[in-house]
Amino acid sequence: MAQARGATAQGARTAAGAEWRRVVVKLSGEALQGTQSHGLDQGVLTAIAGDLAQAAQGSDGGQGTEVAVVVGGGNFFRGIKGAETGIERARADSIGMLATVMNALAIEYAVEKAGQAARVLSAVPMPSLCEPYSRQAALHHLDKRRVVILAGGTGNPFFTTDTGAVLRGAELSCDAILKATQVDGVYSDDPKRNPAATRFSTLTHDEAIARSLAVMDTAAFALARENRIPILVFSIQKPGAICDALAGRATATLVTP
C-alpha cells in the first residue's frame, strides 16, 4: 500500500535489502539549465558532476557505486513540444535525441574535471563525438569504475528518456533507478499548484500506474515493474543530492515492484 508521510526513504530501502551496487541516475535536461530559460548553467552542471563523481568514488574508504547516467535534452529541445509546433513527431524526437548528446558531452567533461573518469555512449551513433552504445561497452566502462553517460535515449522516436533510463537499467542489471527531479518525491497532486498535495514515501509500480502519477510515464513504470527494478524519486535541488539518495538520507519516494 502507498504510504504518505514525511520520512526519508531509508526505512523502505533498508527493508528492501542490500546496498545498491550499480544504479542509473536519470537527469532531466531542465535540471541542467538552473534558473536560465534554456541551455546549461555552469554552476549547476559543476555541482551535479561533482556529486556524480563523489558517488562513483565513494567516501570514508568505501568503494563507491557504479553509476550510469541517462540525461534528457529539454533544456535545448523537447520532441513533444517540437511536435506541437508543427514538426512531425518522429523528426522532433530525433532533434531531442541530439540535444541529449550535447548535455552528455557537457556532463562527461564536468565529471572528468571533478577527477572522475567518464565516458559518453550514444544510442544514435556519432563516432566522431563519442562511442556508440552497446551493452558490452557500457558494462566494460562500469567495471572500470567510469561514470557512463548514456545519450540518445533509446535511439528511437516515441520513447521518453524515462523509458530509456529503465531500459538501460534492465540491460545493465542495475539495482535501482534514481530519478532526479525538481521536487522531493512523488505527490498526490502537483505540489507547486496544490499546497495540500501529499508526498508518498513508498509506492508500488502498480499504484503509480493506477494513480496516473506523472513523475514518469506509464511505459517506464511498466518496464520497471516487469524487471522488478525499484525507482527512487528525489530532488536534485540540494547539494549532494545524489550521494544522499544513495545513502538513504534524501527525502524521497521509493517505488518498488
C-alpha positions in Angstrom: 0.0 0.0 0.0 1.1 3.6 -0.7 2.4 5.4 2.4 2.3 9.1 2.7 4.5 10.6 5.4 7.4 13.0 5.8 10.2 10.4 6.5 13.1 9.7 4.2 13.3 6.6 2.1 15.9 5.0 4.4 13.4 2.7 6.2 12.0 1.4 2.9 15.4 0.9 1.4 16.7 -0.9 4.4 13.7 -3.2 4.3 14.4 -3.9 0.6 17.8 -5.4 1.3 21.4 -4.8 0.3 23.0 -1.6 -0.7 22.7 -0.6 -4.4 25.9 -1.6 -6.2 25.0 -0.2 -9.6 22.4 2.4 -10.5 21.1 4.5 -13.3 20.7 8.2 -12.5 18.0 9.8 -14.6 18.7 13.6 -15.1 16.3 15.9 -16.9 17.8 18.5 -19.3 15.9 21.1 -17.4 17.8 20.3 -14.2 21.0 21.4 -16.0 19.7 24.9 -17.0 19.3 26.1 -13.4 17.4 29.4 -13.4 18.1 30.1 -17.1 15.4 29.9 -19.7 17.4 27.3 -21.7 20.9 25.9 -22.2 23.4 25.0 -19.5 24.1 26.7 -16.1 27.8 26.1 -15.5 27.4 26.3 -11.7 24.6 23.7 -11.7 26.5 21.5 -14.1 29.6 21.6 -12.0 27.7 20.8 -8.8 25.9 17.8 -10.3 29.0 16.5 -11.9 30.8 16.7 -8.6 28.0 14.8 -6.9 28.2 12.1 -9.6 32.0 11.9 -9.2 31.7 11.5 -5.4 29.0 8.8 -5.8 31.3 6.8 -8.0 34.4 7.3 -5.9 32.7 6.6 -2.6 33.6 8.1 0.8 35.0 7.0 4.1 37.0 4.3 2.5 34.0 2.8 0.6 34.3 1.5 -2.9 31.7 3.8 -4.4 28.8 3.0 -6.7 28.8 2.0 -10.3 27.0 5.0 -11.9 25.3 5.2 -15.3 23.5 8.4 -16.2 20.7 8.9 -18.7 20.1 12.6 -19.5 17.3 14.3 -21.2 17.5 17.2 -23.7 14.7 19.5 -22.6 16.9 22.4 -21.9 17.7 22.6 -25.6 14.8 20.8 -27.3 11.8 18.6 -26.4 10.4 16.3 -29.0 6.8 16.6 -27.8 6.9 20.4 -27.8 8.5 20.3 -31.2 5.7 18.2 -32.5 3.2 20.7 -31.0 4.7 23.4 -33.1 4.3 21.5 -36.4 7.3 19.3 -36.7 6.4 15.7 -37.3 6.8 13.7 -34.0 9.5 11.3 -35.3 11.6 14.1 -36.6 11.1 16.2 -33.4 12.1 13.3 -31.3 15.2 12.9 -33.4 16.2 16.5 -32.7 15.6 15.9 -29.0 17.9 12.9 -29.1 20.6 15.2 -30.5 20.0 17.6 -27.6 20.7 14.7 -25.1 24.1 14.2 -26.7 25.1 17.8 -26.2 24.1 17.5 -22.5 26.0 14.2 -22.2 29.2 15.6 -23.6 29.0 18.6 -21.2 28.5 16.2 -18.2 31.4 14.0 -19.3 33.7 17.0 -19.3 32.5 18.3 -16.0 32.8 14.8 -14.3 36.3 14.4 -15.6 37.2 17.9 -14.4 35.9 16.7 -11.0 38.6 14.0 -11.1 36.5 11.0 -12.1 36.8 9.1 -15.4 33.7 9.2 -17.6 32.5 8.0 -21.0 29.6 9.1 -23.2 27.9 6.3 -25.1 25.2 7.3 -27.6 22.3 5.2 -28.9 22.5 7.4 -32.0 25.9 6.6 -33.5 28.2 9.6 -33.9 31.7 8.1 -33.5 33.5 11.4 -34.1 32.0 12.6 -30.9 31.5 9.6 -28.6 31.3 5.8 -28.5 28.2 4.1 -29.9 26.1 2.5 -27.2 26.3 -1.3 -26.7 25.6 -3.3 -23.6 29.1 -4.8 -23.6 30.8 -1.4 -23.9 28.7 0.1 -21.1 29.4 -2.9 -18.8 33.1 -2.6 -19.6 33.3 1.0 -18.6 31.2 0.5 -15.4 33.6 -2.4 -14.4 36.5 0.1 -14.9 34.7 2.4 -12.4 33.9 5.1 -15.0 30.7 7.1 -14.9 28.9 6.1 -18.0 26.7 8.8 -19.6 24.1 7.3 -21.9 22.9 9.7 -24.6 20.4 9.5 -27.5 17.6 8.0 -25.4 16.7 4.6 -26.8 17.7 5.6 -30.3 14.1 5.5 -31.4 11.3 8.1 -31.6 8.2 7.9 -29.4 10.1 6.8 -26.3 10.9 9.1 -23.5 14.3 9.3 -21.7 12.5 8.0 -18.6 11.7 4.8 -20.5 15.3 4.8 -21.8 16.6 5.0 -18.3 14.6 2.0 -17.2 15.6 0.1 -20.3 19.3 0.7 -19.7 18.8 -0.2 -16.1 17.4 -3.5 -17.1 20.0 -4.1 -19.7 22.9 -3.3 -17.3 21.5 -5.3 -14.4 21.2 -2.2 -12.2 19.9 -2.4 -8.7 17.8 0.8 -8.9 16.8 3.9 -11.0 17.5 7.2 -9.3 15.1 9.7 -10.8 16.3 13.2 -10.0 13.5 15.8 -10.3 12.7 19.3 -9.2 10.6 18.1 -6.2 11.4 15.7 -3.3 9.4 12.7 -4.3 6.0 11.6 -5.8 3.0 13.6 -4.7 -0.8 13.0 -4.9 -1.0 16.2 -6.9 1.3 18.9 -8.3 2.8 20.4 -5.1 3.6 23.7 -6.9 0.0 24.3 -7.6 -1.6 22.4 -4.7 -0.1 23.1 -1.3 -2.3 20.4 0.2 -0.7 17.7 -2.0 0.7 14.7 -0.1 4.1 13.2 -0.7 4.3 9.4 -0.7 7.3 7.8 1.0 6.6 4.4 -0.7 4.6 3.2 -3.6 4.4 0.1 -5.8 4.7 0.3 -9.6 1.1 -0.8 -9.9 -0.1 2.0 -7.6 1.9 4.6 -9.6 0.4 3.4 -12.8 -3.2 3.1 -11.4 -3.0 6.7 -10.0 -1.5 8.1 -13.3 1.2 9.8 -11.3 3.1 11.8 -13.8 6.6 11.7 -12.4 7.5 9.0 -15.0 5.5 7.8 -18.0 3.4 4.6 -17.8 5.8 2.7 -20.2 8.7 3.4 -17.8 6.8 2.3 -14.7 5.6 -0.9 -16.6 9.1 -1.8 -17.7 10.4 -1.3 -14.2 7.7 -3.5 -12.8 8.4 -6.2 -15.4 12.1 -6.2 -14.5 11.5 -5.7 -10.7 13.7 -2.5 -10.6 13.0 0.0 -7.8 12.8 3.7 -8.6 13.9 6.3 -6.1 12.4 9.8 -6.8 14.2 12.7 -5.2 15.0 16.3 -5.6 18.3 17.3 -7.4 18.0 20.9 -6.0 20.1 20.4 -2.9 23.9 20.0 -2.9 25.0 16.4 -2.6 21.5 15.1 -3.5 22.7 12.0 -5.5 25.0 10.9 -2.7 22.3 11.5 -0.1 19.9 9.4 -2.2 22.4 6.6 -2.4 23.0 6.7 1.3 19.3 6.8 2.2 19.4 10.3 3.6 17.3 12.0 1.0 13.6 12.9 1.4 12.3 10.8 -1.4 9.7 8.4 -2.7 10.7 4.7 -3.2 8.6 3.0 -5.9 9.0 -0.8 -5.6 7.8 -3.9 -7.5 
